[in-house]
Amino acid sequence: MAEYHAAQLADLVARVAEASDRFRNSELNAFDVDHVLFQYSRAAKELWKFCNTGDVELTAPQVREVPPIDWWDRGAPRTR
């Protein structure tokens, strides 16, 4: 589970790095980056809960057998 958590977290951090680079290149404004940071925070929390709560014996098979979870999507703000 630790390897899975690290790999998924690295993917989320890469999105933040991309947004920061785009901000530096004037492709995104501060509000756009803030939105990415907000979504990252929510996604990282969902990932942490999945990897750290419950029984690893039950969670690990889900990682191997179920289609991959899109943690970025899970962190998306809910629309009203």
C-alpha positions as CSV (number, residue, x, y, z in Angstrom):
1,M,0.0,0.0,0.0
2,A,2.9,2.4,0.7
3,E,4.2,2.1,-2.8
4,Y,0.7,2.6,-4.3
5,H,0.2,5.7,-2.0
6,A,3.5,7.2,-3.0
7,A,2.9,6.6,-6.7
8,Q,-0.6,8.1,-6.6
9,L,0.6,11.1,-4.5
10,A,3.4,11.7,-7.0
11,D,0.8,12.0,-9.8
12,L,-1.2,14.5,-7.8
13,V,1.9,16.6,-7.0
14,A,2.8,16.6,-10.7
15,R,-0.5,18.3,-11.4
16,V,0.5,21.0,-8.9
17,A,3.9,21.4,-10.4
18,E,2.4,21.7,-13.9
19,A,0.0,24.4,-12.7
20,S,2.9,26.3,-11.0
21,D,5.0,26.1,-14.2
22,R,2.0,27.4,-16.3
23,F,1.6,30.2,-13.8
24,R,5.2,31.2,-14.1
25,N,4.7,31.2,-17.9
26,S,1.7,33.4,-17.6
27,E,-0.6,30.7,-18.9
28,L,-2.6,30.5,-15.7
29,N,-3.5,33.2,-13.2
30,A,-3.3,33.0,-9.4
31,F,-7.0,32.0,-9.1
32,D,-6.5,29.1,-11.5
33,V,-3.5,27.8,-9.5
34,D,-5.5,28.3,-6.3
35,H,-8.2,26.0,-7.8
36,V,-5.6,23.4,-8.6
37,L,-4.2,23.6,-5.1
38,F,-7.7,23.2,-3.6
39,Q,-8.4,20.2,-5.7
40,Y,-5.0,18.7,-4.9
41,S,-5.7,19.1,-1.2
42,R,-9.1,17.3,-1.5
43,A,-7.6,14.5,-3.7
44,A,-4.7,13.9,-1.4
45,K,-7.0,13.6,1.6
46,E,-9.2,11.1,-0.2
47,L,-6.1,9.1,-1.2
48,W,-4.8,9.2,2.4
49,K,-8.1,7.9,3.7
50,F,-8.2,5.1,1.2
51,C,-4.6,4.0,2.0
52,N,-4.6,4.5,5.8
53,T,-8.0,3.7,7.2
54,G,-9.3,0.2,7.3
55,D,-7.7,-3.1,6.9
56,V,-4.7,-3.3,4.4
57,E,-5.6,-6.9,3.8
58,L,-8.9,-5.7,2.3
59,T,-7.7,-2.6,0.6
60,A,-4.6,-4.0,-1.2
61,P,-6.7,-6.4,-3.4
62,Q,-8.8,-3.5,-4.5
63,V,-5.7,-1.7,-5.8
64,R,-4.7,-4.8,-7.9
65,E,-8.1,-6.0,-9.1
66,V,-10.4,-3.0,-9.5
67,P,-10.0,-0.4,-12.3
68,P,-7.7,2.5,-11.2
69,I,-9.2,5.2,-9.1
70,D,-8.9,8.7,-10.5
71,W,-7.9,10.5,-7.3
72,W,-7.8,13.9,-9.1
73,D,-11.4,13.4,-10.1
74,R,-12.3,12.4,-6.5
75,G,-10.9,15.7,-5.3
76,A,-12.9,17.8,-7.7
77,P,-15.2,20.4,-6.0
78,R,-18.8,19.4,-6.0
79,T,-21.0,21.6,-8.2
80,R,-24.3,22.9,-7.0
